[in-house]
Amino acid sequence: MVKLLSELNELVMFKHSIFSLPFIFIAMIVAADGWFGWRLLLLGVIAAVSARNFAMGFNRYVDIDIDRENPRTKNRPSVDGRLSKHQILLFIVINALIFIIDAYFINTLAFRLSFPILLVLGGYSLFKRFSALAHLVLGLSLGLAPIAGVVAVKGEITLWSVLLAIGVMFWVAGFDLLYSLQDMEFDKERGLHSIPAKFGEQRTLLISKLFHILAVIFWLLFVMTSEGGFWSYLVVGISAVILWMEHRIVAKDFRQIDRAFFTLNGYLGIIFLIFVIINEVF
């Protein structure tokens, strides 16, 4: 069992849940104007983790044939035989059911939205087979987190949560473009659709910068429409600096993509959450 859990952890890279968790809690804090209660905290964590497990598991399942040919991904548990297709499929189904049941216990709107949300989460894995817009679909998948957060607390979708979600979408799509540069040549050879494969390295860097500028703009609009205070405006500025650092690192040395992708983006979400909490306290 320990070995199986270890393989599943490697399959979905559980530690990368850090990208989605902060923004669902940011939305919940703003919606509740402070603390939203232990019940919603538990349900929110379950929803975020099960949704991500479903998305990652589905991605690994449908991409087995692609990952087998890619030198960067050929050692994944889904490819090298450590996990069977049946085990991965069972993992996907279990997490989908957990997500739906969890949404049922949150509220009616959350339950109704759980089904289309799962369709969007699974759509990314298929989208890249016919459109370079797959990066934005991935961004939308994580961008749903703040909308889910406000739905959990208020039972409705607010304008500021949509603006926050759009910001998250462009943020994720922007750093996914940088990460996808590693597979640019492979995507071309395999006939997969990605912005790096279609437009090349330099234009991809430019598009990524544009996406991150849009992310900062929409985060600023989120703060304005949610009537955020000084600390909320400050964290948008800090986020802009972090994104600038990310592009500076990648532009200097492409071998630092993992550092820019995982370390800086992980810090961004946590810092954003901390400053929103400070804003609510003071």
ABEGO torsion letter per residue (X at the ends): XAAAAAAAAAAAGAAAAAAAAAAAAAAAAAAAGEBAEAAAAAAAAAAAAAAAAAAAAAAAAAAAAAAAABAAAAABAAAAGABBAAAAAAAAAAAAAAAAAAAAAABAAAAAAAAAAAAAAAAAAAAAAABAAAAAAAAAAAAAAAAAAAAAAAGBBBAAAAAAAAAAAAAAAAAAAAAAAAAAAAAAAAGBBBAAAAAEAAAAAAAAAAAAAAAAAAAAAAAAAAGBBAAAAAAAAAAAAAAAAAAAAAAABAAAAAAAAAAAAAAAAAAAAAAAAAAAAX
